[in-house]
Amino acid sequence: MGTVVENRQDRLSLAEDAGWGRVSATSVAAGILVGYGAFAVLAGLTGAVLGALEVDVDLTGADLRRTGTVGGVVLGVVLFVSWYFGAYTAGRMARRAGLTHGVLAFFIGVLVAVGAAAAVEALGATDDVVASLERLGVPTTSEQWSDIGTVAGIASLVGMLAGCLLGGAAGERWHAKLLTRALNPGLGPEGYARAAETKALPARDRRRRRELFFTRAGTGGSRRRLGGRKAKPAPPADQAPAAQTGFGPARQEDRREERSTAS
């Protein structure tokens, strides 16, 4: 288990030292926008896949009673994933109090939906506006809001809340993971270079042992060619045989005969 180099309190203290509060309004707003945008994309993709499988499920949330249990579960999963990324964005941008930013993203996201529905009721928005809001998962009528108590409505709220809580906490933890990896000597360019150098050492040792083996094998081959005996070294020049140096017994006898003949 890695050493913890930064905790929640450290990040809060850092924000206080920078003159910031516990909550970042910009981060919460960005998380809400990401959550709604992700839902629009994922709901469209999921609806297309289910349509190809001939499964009739309404993922817009426009009629939660017609959605049914299966559709409600699918809608809850889509909302969970969408708002997980939304709250993750908020927690990671804020770099502090990720759980708090996730909760705020959930409640303010619901308030935005309520406000949009109230505006549609009061101003009588066009069908295009209503359809656009429904594609984002925003109920636009009082009847649709009354369906929140159904299985699909409860699954939607639970999925959205769970995604916000987990996503906000995960977004904040990303900074601790980054700092932990940055302080790990085995990671990064220097760590990878050190690992490559360590891996090269056994290769060099194997190459040296191989060269030594062939050197010894070559010497052993020369001995085998000599019948298993070492080559007899040549005698030094001062220890050459007497017959070769001119001082052997035969040469001395010749010299005596030469001297007697001369006398």
TORBATOR-949140 format. One record per atom (N, C-alpha, C): residue in one letter; x, y, z; residue number from 1. Coordinates in steps of 0.001 Angstrom, whole numbers, plus 500000, padded with zeros to 6 digits. Each point is the difference from the previous one (the first is absolute). Layout:
<zalos>
rest:xx:yy:zz:nr
a:X:Y:Z:NUM .
...
</zalos>
This chain:
<zalos>
rest:xx:yy:zz:nr
m:500844:498816:500000:1 .
m:499156:501184:500000:1 .
m:500878:501233:500000:1 .
g:499738:500957:499079:2 .
g:500840:501165:499860:2 .
g:499855:500960:501179:2 .
t:501018:500814:500225:3 .
t:499980:500987:501058:3 .
t:499120:501176:499606:3 .
v:499156:500453:500916:4 .
v:499124:501140:499742:4 .
v:500830:501272:500144:4 .
v:500097:500766:498931:5 .
v:500801:501216:500024:5 .
v:499142:501240:500099:5 .
e:498686:499865:499814:6 .
e:499094:501144:500094:6 .
e:498603:499489:500340:6 .
n:499341:500620:500963:7 .
n:498655:499600:500375:7 .
n:499027:501157:499782:7 .
r:498728:499767:500353:8 .
r:498966:501016:499787:8 .
r:500304:501295:500744:8 .
q:500457:499852:501233:9 .
q:500271:501191:500797:9 .
q:501136:500818:499406:9 .
d:500991:499328:499441:10 .
d:501098:500715:499350:10 .
d:499486:500834:498830:10 .
r:499086:499422:499214:11 .
r:499471:500740:498847:11 .
r:499125:501176:500436:11 .
l:499248:499809:501072:12 .
l:499198:501121:500521:12 .
l:500900:501109:500542:12 .
s:501063:499616:500680:13 .
s:500931:501000:500534:13 .
s:500672:500766:498868:13 .
l:500327:499304:498925:14 .
l:500619:500660:498856:14 .
l:499051:501017:499380:14 .
a:498706:499647:499906:15 .
a:499014:500942:499455:15 .
a:499837:501211:500912:15 .
e:500024:499778:501312:16 .
e:499902:501118:500941:16 .
e:501219:500909:499891:16 .
d:501179:499411:499837:17 .
d:501203:500815:499847:17 .
d:499946:500827:498719:17 .
a:499286:499500:498992:18 .
a:499862:500739:498742:18 .
a:498884:501033:500059:18 .
g:499293:500055:501145:19 .
g:498917:500965:500135:19 .
g:498688:499526:499411:19 .
w:499842:498692:499777:20 .
w:498769:499441:499446:20 .
w:499182:499341:501100:20 .
g:498709:499882:499761:21 .
g:499130:499339:500947:21 .
g:499961:498508:499767:21 .
r:499095:499348:500708:22 .
r:499872:498554:499900:22 .
r:499365:499574:498685:22 .
v:499128:500847:499454:23 .
v:499225:499648:498814:23 .
v:500414:500893:498836:23 .
s:500106:499387:498823:24 .
s:500280:500725:498759:24 .
s:498728:499996:499157:24 .
a:499371:501183:499866:25 .
a:498760:500102:499227:25 .
a:500236:499666:498532:25 .
t:501142:500398:499475:26 .
t:500308:499698:498597:26 .
t:500092:498498:499768:26 .
s:500609:499294:500943:27 .
s:500127:498550:499862:27 .
s:498633:499314:500042:27 .
v:499124:500475:500886:28 .
v:498661:499415:500080:28 .
v:499234:500249:498704:28 .
a:500075:501217:499472:29 .
a:499303:500314:498746:29 .
a:500520:499142:498854:29 .
a:501320:499824:499938:30 .
a:500570:499165:498939:30 .
a:499537:498556:500142:30 .
g:499933:499512:501234:31 .
g:499539:498633:500217:31 .
g:498551:499801:499571:31 .
i:499138:500978:500272:32 .
i:498592:499895:499596:32 .
i:499875:499978:498481:32 .
l:500738:500852:499329:33 .
l:499943:500023:498536:33 .
l:500500:498681:499410:33 .
v:501075:499465:500566:34 .
v:500525:498718:499520:34 .
v:498990:498888:500247:34 .
g:499345:500039:501166:35 .
g:499018:498965:500315:35 .
g:498842:499983:499010:35 .
y:499430:501162:499711:36 .
y:498897:500059:499044:36 .
y:500459:499643:498583:36 .
g:501172:500488:499630:37 .
g:500503:499682:498659:37 .
g:500307:498522:499828:37 .
a:500595:499394:501035:38 .
a:500297:498569:499929:38 .
a:498727:499178:499927:38 .
f:498950:500441:500717:39 .
f:498742:499260:499947:39 .
f:499401:500054:498597:39 .
a:500060:501159:499363:40 .
a:499444:500113:498647:40 .
a:500702:499044:499040:40 .
v:501325:499902:500123:41 .
v:500763:499121:499109:41 .
v:499736:498537:500319:41 .
l:500109:499641:501275:42 .
l:499841:498594:500382:42 .
l:498573:499506:499792:42 .
a:499021:500857:500267:43 .
a:498616:499588:499790:43 .
a:499742:499743:498521:43 .
g:500576:500849:499141:44 .
g:499830:499777:498567:44 .
g:500655:498711:499531:44 .
l:501214:499737:500481:45 .
l:500697:498774:499602:45 .
l:499295:498757:500543:45 .
t:499575:500070:501259:46 .
t:499309:498843:500590:46 .
t:498676:499747:499305:46 .
g:499271:501079:499696:47 .
g:498738:499834:499287:47 .
g:500192:499394:498627:47 .
a:501077:500385:499315:48 .
a:500268:499439:498675:48 .
a:500309:498510:500089:48 .
v:500795:499610:501004:49 .
v:500336:498586:500169:49 .
v:498761:499184:500344:49 .
l:499185:500515:500920:50 .
l:498789:499273:500383:50 .
l:499003:499935:498845:50 .
g:499950:501076:499202:51 .
g:499124:499970:498832:51 .
g:500435:498960:498994:51 .
a:501325:499842:499814:52 .
a:500489:498971:499088:52 .
a:499678:498603:500513:52 .
l:499897:499862:501323:53 .
l:499641:498712:500598:53 .
l:498490:499833:500132:53 .
e:499270:500974:499451:54 .
e:498533:499990:500040:54 .
e:499463:500013:501425:54 .
v:500676:500787:500867:55 .
v:499539:500196:501373:55 .
v:499449:501413:500095:55 .
d:498745:500135:500317:56 .
d:499331:501292:500049:56 .
d:500134:500590:501404:56 .
v:500943:500944:500148:57 .
v:500244:500644:501288:57 .
v:500121:501496:499756:57 .
d:499284:500784:500789:58 .
d:500068:501458:499915:58 .
d:500971:500503:501059:58 .
l:501144:500521:499557:59 .
l:501033:500458:500923:59 .
l:499977:501500:500210:59 .
t:499034:500696:499472:60 .
t:499934:501449:500181:60 .
t:499413:500385:501344:60 .
g:499289:499065:500636:61 .
g:499358:500329:501270:61 .
g:498734:500804:499823:61 .
a:499529:500138:498744:62 .
a:498790:500776:499759:62 .
a:498768:499315:500567:62 .
d:499986:498696:500017:63 .
d:498864:499248:500532:63 .
d:500554:498826:500811:63 .
l:500271:500257:501280:64 .
l:500636:499001:500843:64 .
l:499089:498811:500261:64 .
r:498682:500207:499952:65 .
r:499092:498874:500213:65 .
r:500077:499029:498833:65 .
r:500180:500531:498793:66 .
r:500075:499137:498828:66 .
r:501364:499347:499870:66 .
t:500986:500540:500700:67 .
t:501351:499458:499898:67 .
t:500075:498576:500530:67 .
g:499314:499716:501084:68 .
g:499994:498654:500554:68 .
g:501222:499727:500873:68 .
t:500006:498796:500571:69 .
t:501083:499637:500914:69 .
t:501335:499858:499273:69 .
v:499998:499269:498890:70 .
v:501250:499802:499246:70 .
v:500517:501334:499486:70 .
g:499123:500777:499417:71 .
g:500410:501312:499511:71 .
g:500478:500898:501127:71 .
g:499368:499894:501193:72 .
g:500436:500808:501133:72 .
g:501399:499639:500453:72 .
v:500320:498699:500003:73 .
v:501344:499564:500392:73 .
v:501030:500505:498989:73 .
v:499666:499859:498715:74 .
v:500917:500482:498964:74 .
v:500194:501506:500124:74 .
l:498892:500724:500230:75 .
l:500090:501452:500164:75 .
l:500849:500362:501212:75 .
g:499844:499241:501095:76 .
g:500810:500268:501185:76 .
g:501487:499789:499748:76 .
v:500336:498957:499221:77 .
v:501414:499741:499684:77 .
v:500566:501122:499130:77 .
v:499220:500449:499012:78 .
v:500465:501081:499126:78 .
v:500202:501278:500802:78 .
l:499075:500297:500912:79 .
l:500153:501191:500842:79 .
l:501195:499866:500940:79 .
f:500231:498791:500514:80 .
f:501156:499787:500883:80 .
f:501302:500317:499267:80 .
v:500172:499442:498815:81 .
v:501243:500224:499245:81 .
v:500139:501469:499618:81 .
s:498904:500600:499557:82 .
s:500043:501399:499558:82 .
s:500405:500932:501132:82 .
w:499351:499845:501142:83 .
w:500285:500908:501110:83 .
w:501250:499605:500767:83 .
y:500468:498781:499808:84 .
y:501324:499654:500536:84 .
y:501060:500873:499339:84 .
f:499929:500097:498680:85 .
f:500973:500844:499298:85 .
f:499784:501469:500306:85 .
g:498739:500389:500174:86 .
g:499741:501394:500356:86 .
g:500605:500369:501338:86 .
a:499748:499180:501031:87 .
a:500557:500280:501325:87 .
a:501514:499799:500023:87 .
y:500487:499053:499206:88 .
y:501454:499798:499898:88 .
y:500668:501275:499495:88 .
t:499382:500617:499014:89 .
t:500526:501267:499484:89 .
t:500018:501065:501090:89 .
a:498915:500080:500775:90 .
a:499932:501002:501066:90 .
a:501064:499747:501068:90 .
g:500132:498750:500456:91 .
g:500974:499688:501039:91 .
g:501434:500180:499552:91 .
r:500261:499643:498755:92 .
r:501368:500123:499513:92 .
r:500374:501453:499754:92 .
m:499054:500794:499486:93 .
m:500282:501420:499801:93 .
m:500210:500717:501328:93 .
a:499184:499670:500999:94 .
a:500102:500677:501292:94 .
a:501251:499590:500764:94 .
r:500439:498757:499847:95 .
r:501184:499442:500677:95 .
r:499828:499950:501519:95 .
r:498786:500059:500470:96 .
r:499729:499963:501429:96 .
r:498515:499665:500200:96 .
a:499673:499426:501135:97 .
a:498604:499748:500379:97 .
a:499219:499375:498848:97 .
g:500511:498906:499457:98 .
g:499348:499378:498846:98 .
g:498595:499525:500305:98 .
l:499795:499442:501191:99 .
l:498669:499519:500364:99 .
l:499012:501162:500082:99 .
t:500445:501110:500549:100 .
t:499130:501174:500090:100 .
t:499617:500508:498623:100 .
h:500934:500035:499088:101 .
h:499707:500457:498641:101 .
h:499068:499028:499279:101 .
g:500136:498715:500298:102 .
g:499087:499028:499405:102 .
g:498569:500196:500480:102 .
v:499827:500233:501312:103 .
v:498660:500235:500548:103 .
v:499396:501273:499416:103 .
l:500796:501038:499899:104 .
l:499499:501253:499430:104 .
l:499623:499833:498536:104 .
a:500776:499229:499265:105 .
a:499665:499763:498598:105 .
a:498654:499290:499883:105 .
f:499733:499073:500906:106 .
f:498717:499287:499966:106 .
f:498838:500948:500284:106 .
f:500047:500714:501126:107 .
f:498867:500836:500389:107 .
f:499795:501169:499034:107 .
i:501084:500635:499606:108 .
i:499841:501121:499071:108 .
i:499548:499501:498628:108 .
g:500477:498787:499612:109 .
g:499535:499418:498744:109 .
g:498503:499745:500012:109 .
v:499480:499505:501139:110 .
v:498554:499786:500123:110 .
v:499265:501336:499994:110 .
l:500555:501004:500697:111 .
l:499365:501317:500011:111 .
l:499965:500620:498601:111 .
v:501031:499772:499226:112 .
v:500006:500498:498626:112 .
v:498876:499355:499203:112 .
a:499809:498699:500220:113 .
a:498915:499313:499295:113 .
a:498641:500546:500431:113 .
v:499827:500227:501310:114 .
v:498731:500558:500492:114 .
v:499782:501397:499442:114 .
g:501048:500807:500009:115 .
g:499873:501354:499467:115 .
g:499674:500010:498516:115 .
a:500623:499086:499252:116 .
a:499706:499928:498567:116 .
a:498554:499589:499765:116 .
a:499523:499025:500798:117 .
a:498608:499569:499849:117 .
a:499037:501124:500365:117 .
a:500319:500768:501054:118 .
a:499135:501121:500384:118 .
a:499980:501077:498928:118 .
a:501154:500239:499393:119 .
a:500046:500997:498927:119 .
a:499185:499562:498800:119 .
v:500063:498719:499680:120 .
v:499210:499489:498879:120 .
v:498511:500147:500284:120 .
e:499585:499691:501241:121 .
e:498587:500117:500376:121 .
e:499547:501452:499948:121 .
a:500838:500916:500519:122 .
a:499593:501396:500110:122 .
a:500048:500728:498659:122 .
l:501009:499741:499221:123 .
l:500192:500745:498761:123 .
l:499401:499315:498787:123 .
g:499604:498746:500164:124 .
g:499432:499295:498860:124 .
g:501016:499815:498886:124 .
a:501091:499342:500303:125 .
a:501068:499812:499016:125 .
a:499509:499165:498825:125 .
t:500690:500125:498906:126 .
t:499643:499266:498790:126 .
t:500300:498517:500173:126 .
d:499475:499223:499088:127 .
d:500213:498553:500056:127 .
d:501470:499643:499838:127 .
d:500744:500785:499223:128 .
d:501427:499706:499813:128 .
d:500768:500148:501311:128 .
v:499659:501053:500749:129 .
v:500669:500204:501283:129 .
v:499654:498880:500965:129 .
v:498735:499619:500043:130 .
v:499571:498921:500883:130 .
v:500704:498699:499629:130 .
a:500068:499716:498696:131 .
a:500664:498775:499556:131 .
a:501484:500015:500362:131 .
s:500625:501154:499892:132 .
s:501421:500111:500331:132 .
s:500232:499739:501491:132 .
l:499127:500546:500849:133 .
l:500137:499778:501433:133 .
l:499753:498538:500358:133 .
e:499029:499396:499347:134 .
e:499710:498593:500288:134 .
e:501144:499091:499559:134 .
r:500691:500387:498940:135 .
r:501166:499197:499587:135 .
r:501120:500071:501033:135 .
l:500005:501075:500780:136 .
l:500988:500125:501073:136 .
l:499542:499324:501283:136 .
g:498824:499356:499972:137 .
g:499483:499329:501183:137 .
g:499277:500913:500957:137 .
v:499536:501163:499521:138 .
v:499321:500973:500857:138 .
v:498493:499857:499822:138 .
p:499276:499586:501046:139 .
p:498525:499987:499906:139 .
p:499482:501430:499822:139 .
t:499069:500185:499125:140 .
t:499541:501354:499663:140 .
t:498561:500280:500408:140 .
t:499309:499043:500565:141 .
t:498619:500227:500421:141 .
t:499811:499488:501424:141 .
s:498935:500484:500636:142 .
s:499707:499556:501370:142 .
s:499653:498520:500033:142 .
e:499363:499491:498943:143 .
e:499693:498574:499944:143 .
e:501264:499159:499975:143 .
q:500981:500452:499241:144 .
q:501259:499253:499947:144 .
q:500716:500034:501344:144 .
w:499952:501134:500692:145 .
w:500633:500071:501304:145 .
w:499279:499132:501026:145 .
s:498711:499811:499815:146 .
s:499257:499149:500933:146 .
s:500358:498530:499854:146 .
d:500657:499649:498877:147 .
d:500397:498609:499779:147 .
d:501334:499653:500660:147 .
i:500579:500959:500741:148 .
i:501293:499741:500648:148 .
i:499873:498857:500999:148 .
g:498816:499805:500552:149 .
g:499802:498943:500986:149 .
g:499936:498613:499406:149 .
t:500009:499866:498694:150 .
t:499978:498681:499377:150 .
t:501374:499347:500091:150 .
v:500048:498734:499587:151 .
v:501278:499275:500014:151 .
v:501029:500716:499134:151 .
a:499599:500429:498830:152 .
a:500925:500683:499109:152 .
a:500479:501319:500593:152 .
g:499077:500731:500650:153 .
g:500384:501275:500604:153 .
g:500972:499814:501146:153 .
i:499730:499021:500868:154 .
i:500905:499745:501129:154 .
i:501364:499517:499495:154 .
a:499996:499109:499002:155 .
a:501266:499515:499445:155 .
a:500798:501151:499385:155 .
s:499315:500944:499394:156 .
s:500681:501148:499395:156 .
s:500675:500856:501065:156 .
l:499270:500306:501072:157 .
l:500569:500827:501059:157 .
l:501147:499291:500719:157 .
v:499819:498709:500275:158 .
v:501062:499242:500675:158 .
v:501248:499927:499125:158 .
g:499816:499719:498709:159 .
g:501150:499930:499096:159 .
g:500726:501327:499891:159 .
m:499230:501077:499918:160 .
m:500602:501328:499892:160 .
m:500756:500372:501273:160 .
l:499400:499735:501172:161 .
l:500657:500335:501269:161 .
l:501252:499165:500219:161 .
a:499906:498698:499744:162 .
a:501177:499139:500184:162 .
a:501135:500420:499075:162 .
g:499672:500326:498760:163 .
g:501037:500449:499073:163 .
g:500664:501276:500458:163 .
c:499210:500924:500550:164 .
c:500575:501265:500473:164 .
c:500923:499789:501196:164 .
l:499595:499148:500934:165 .
l:500828:499771:501190:165 .
l:501319:499326:499633:165 .
l:499923:498925:499235:166 .
l:501219:499263:499642:166 .
l:500881:500799:499051:166 .
g:499393:500680:499055:167 .
g:500787:500773:499033:167 .
g:500738:501157:500642:167 .
g:499327:500727:500915:168 .
g:500668:501117:500666:168 .
g:501197:499549:500816:168 .
a:499824:498894:500759:169 .
a:501115:499492:500807:169 .
a:501150:499517:499119:169 .
a:499668:499324:498886:170 .
a:501049:499507:499096:170 .
a:500747:501151:499335:170 .
g:499295:501066:499652:171 .
g:500665:501150:499386:171 .
g:501001:500657:500924:171 .
e:499661:500077:501277:172 .
e:500946:500579:500958:172 .
e:501200:499094:500208:172 .
r:499773:498673:500078:173 .
r:501106:499062:500248:173 .
r:501004:499978:498863:173 .
w:499624:500451:498826:174 .
w:500927:499976:498873:174 .
w:501269:500786:500320:174 .
h:499862:501096:500728:175 .
h:501165:500837:500307:175 .
h:500961:499278:500946:175 .
a:499462:499226:500931:176 .
a:500872:499221:500889:176 .
a:500741:498935:499213:176 .
k:499318:499361:499055:177 .
k:500661:498996:499175:177 .
k:501110:500624:499157:177 .
l:499738:501176:499457:178 .
l:501017:500681:499193:178 .
l:501242:500309:500825:178 .
l:499818:500533:501195:179 .
l:501137:500347:500846:179 .
l:500760:498754:500445:179 .
t:499272:498933:500308:180 .
t:500656:498748:500409:180 .
t:500856:499433:498875:180 .
r:499488:500017:498791:181 .
r:500764:499489:498864:181 .
r:501190:500902:499684:181 .
a:499813:501306:500155:182 .
a:501102:500924:499715:182 .
a:501163:499809:500967:182 .
l:499721:499595:501240:183 .
l:501053:499792:500995:183 .
l:500540:498578:500006:183 .
n:499461:499138:499156:184 .
n:500469:498621:499914:184 .
n:501265:499938:499137:184 .
p:501155:499606:500560:185 .
p:501243:499999:499206:185 .
p:500000:498971:498884:185 .
g:499090:499049:500039:186 .
g:499965:498978:498961:186 .
g:499175:500384:498790:186 .
l:499375:501176:500015:187 .
l:499161:500442:498898:187 .
l:500582:501249:499359:187 .
g:499509:500320:498823:188 .
g:500488:501171:499286:188 .
g:501230:499687:499165:188 .
p:500521:501000:499281:189 .
p:501165:499765:499129:189 .
p:501210:499456:500738:189 .
e:500311:500555:501191:190 .
e:501163:499515:500747:190 .
e:499788:498569:500478:190 .
g:498794:499697:500458:191 .
g:499727:498642:500446:191 .
g:500073:498988:498881:191 .
y:499466:500364:498825:192 .
y:500053:499084:498864:192 .
y:501448:499801:499522:192 .
a:500801:501083:500028:193 .
a:501409:499863:499607:193 .
a:500753:499103:500983:193 .
r:499693:500139:501296:194 .
r:500657:499171:501007:194 .
r:499603:498532:499836:194 .
a:498732:499770:499669:195 .
a:499552:498628:499793:195 .
a:500667:499375:498778:195 .
a:500148:500800:498930:196 .
a:500660:499482:498804:196 .
a:501468:499681:500278:196 .
e:500653:500838:500811:197 .
e:501406:499742:500336:197 .
e:500138:498741:500845:197 .
t:499077:499810:500941:198 .
t:500029:498802:500824:198 .
t:499765:498747:499166:198 .
k:499121:500094:499025:199 .
k:499725:498857:499135:199 .
k:501194:499695:499100:199 .
a:500796:501023:499654:200 .
a:501143:499786:499112:200 .
a:501162:499320:500715:200 .
l:500074:500107:501333:201 .
l:501110:499394:500733:201 .
l:500059:498483:499833:201 .
p:498930:499258:500179:202 .
p:500084:498542:499772:202 .
p:500405:499656:498582:202 .
a:499590:500814:499014:203 .
a:500374:499718:498616:203 .
a:501514:500125:499812:203 .
r:500586:501041:500619:204 .
r:501454:500152:499901:204 .
r:500721:498863:500703:204 .
d:499473:499570:501158:205 .
d:500618:498882:500706:205 .
d:499939:498720:499165:205 .
r:498865:499764:499357:206 .
r:499891:498808:499152:206 .
r:500978:500064:498838:206 .
r:500166:501182:499420:207 .
r:500930:500137:498893:207 .
r:501430:499738:500452:207 .
r:500378:500480:501181:208 .
r:501357:499755:500512:208 .
r:500226:498519:500286:208 .
r:499006:499364:500602:209 .
r:500147:498559:500254:209 .
r:500106:499213:498713:209 .
r:499264:500430:498973:210 .
r:500068:499303:498722:210 .
r:501384:500167:499364:210 .
e:500554:501220:500061:211 .
e:501339:500226:499449:211 .
e:501042:499178:500757:211 .
l:499883:499947:501332:212 .
l:500940:499218:500788:212 .
l:499884:498514:499675:212 .
f:498798:499524:499782:213 .
f:499794:498592:499670:213 .
f:500680:499644:498688:213 .
f:499803:500854:498977:214 .
f:500612:499711:498705:214 .
f:501516:500104:500054:214 .
t:500503:500914:500849:215 .
t:501458:500109:500140:215 .
t:500570:498720:500611:215 .
r:499372:499509:501048:216 .
r:500459:498762:500619:216 .
r:499812:498813:499061:216 .
a:498908:499996:499249:217 .
a:499767:498909:499056:217 .
a:501075:499968:498920:217 .
g:500459:501189:499556:218 .
g:501059:500052:498994:218 .
g:501303:499445:500534:218 .
t:500356:500313:501246:219 .
t:501221:499473:500600:219 .
t:499919:498489:500166:219 .
g:498873:499514:500406:220 .
g:499829:498557:500147:220 .
g:500105:499282:498682:220 .
g:499554:500628:498894:221 .
g:500104:499373:498681:221 .
g:501436:499831:499575:221 .
s:500855:501002:500323:222 .
s:501419:499878:499647:222 .
s:500636:498852:500746:222 .
r:499605:499808:501265:223 .
r:500564:498898:500769:223 .
r:499553:498659:499431:223 .
r:498752:499926:499567:224 .
r:499534:498734:499436:224 .
r:500747:499666:498711:224 .
r:500338:501020:499201:225 .
r:500746:499734:498770:225 .
r:501400:499473:500295:225 .
l:500553:500292:501187:226 .
l:501324:499515:500388:226 .
l:499922:498681:500759:226 .
g:498883:499313:499869:227 .
g:499857:498693:500654:227 .
g:499742:500103:501475:227 .
g:499494:501108:500406:228 .
g:499689:500151:501412:228 .
g:501186:500408:500829:228 .
r:501186:500219:499363:229 .
r:501204:500407:500733:229 .
r:500334:501435:499671:229 .
k:500551:500656:500940:230 .
k:500434:501371:499761:230 .
k:501202:500004:499070:230 .
a:500115:501015:499176:231 .
a:501162:500126:499105:231 .
a:501244:500256:500835:231 .
k:501079:499267:499671:232 .
k:501247:500148:500760:232 .
k:500672:501297:499584:232 .
p:500292:500856:500931:233 .
p:500590:501298:499619:233 .
p:501436:499822:499519:233 .
a:500399:500906:499127:234 .
a:501378:499963:499473:234 .
a:500974:500382:501099:234 .
p:501171:499352:500052:235 .
p:500974:500323:501056:235 .
p:500593:501374:499774:235 .
p:500431:500653:501046:236 .
p:500641:501314:499832:236 .
p:501292:499869:499205:236 .
a:500448:501114:499479:237 .
a:501193:499998:499136:237 .
a:501243:499568:500761:237 .
d:500122:500383:501295:238 .
d:501198:499647:500754:238 .
d:499996:498564:500482:238 .
q:498845:499280:499793:239 .
q:499929:498601:500392:239 .
q:499842:499097:498779:239 .
a:500457:500446:498858:240 .
a:499905:499197:498773:240 .
a:500903:498782:500109:240 .
p:499702:498931:499257:241 .
p:500851:498784:500033:241 .
p:501441:500326:499622:241 .
a:500897:499263:500592:242 .
a:501432:500277:499772:242 .
a:500397:499816:498565:242 .
a:499387:499039:499268:243 .
a:500361:499756:498598:243 .
a:499709:501194:499157:243 .
q:498996:500817:500425:244 .
q:499638:501161:499198:244 .
q:500869:501188:500326:244 .
t:500597:500063:501196:245 .
t:500824:501150:500380:245 .
t:501475:499802:499644:245 .
g:500461:498758:499593:246 .
g:501410:499769:499609:246 .
g:500882:499607:501140:246 .
f:499482:499618:501152:247 .
f:500808:499616:501162:247 .
f:499704:498578:500453:247 .
g:499488:499152:499147:248 .
g:499734:498615:500364:248 .
g:501271:499154:500018:248 .
p:499960:498757:500486:249 .
p:501182:499124:500081:249 .
p:500642:499750:498638:249 .
a:499209:499818:498973:250 .
a:500575:499739:498662:250 .
a:500789:501193:499514:250 .
r:499498:501154:500217:251 .
r:500701:501211:499540:251 .
r:501287:500208:500776:251 .
q:500011:499698:501287:252 .
q:501222:500149:500798:252 .
q:501087:499027:499537:252 .
e:499636:498759:499628:253 .
e:500974:499024:499490:253 .
e:500602:500477:498696:253 .
d:499206:500575:499129:254 .
d:500502:500537:498725:254 .
d:501000:501103:500245:254 .
r:499753:500830:500964:255 .
r:500913:501098:500277:255 .
r:501356:499479:500523:255 .
r:499987:498949:500839:256 .
r:501252:499433:500505:256 .
r:500819:499412:498852:256 .
e:499315:499330:499065:257 .
e:500723:499429:498869:257 .
e:500600:501116:499126:257 .
e:499290:501071:499843:258 .
e:500536:501128:499212:258 .
e:501228:500582:500637:258 .
r:500002:500124:501347:259 .
r:501134:500581:500694:259 .
r:501256:499085:499927:259 .
s:499746:498637:500101:260 .
s:501133:499051:499940:260 .
s:500631:499975:498573:260 .
t:499179:500106:499015:261 .
t:500499:500017:498620:261 .
t:500802:501256:499739:261 .
a:499581:501064:500515:262 .
a:500665:501266:499796:262 .
a:501365:500021:500680:262 .
s:500115:499341:501183:263 .
s:501271:499970:500706:263 .
s:500951:499008:499346:263 .
</zalos>
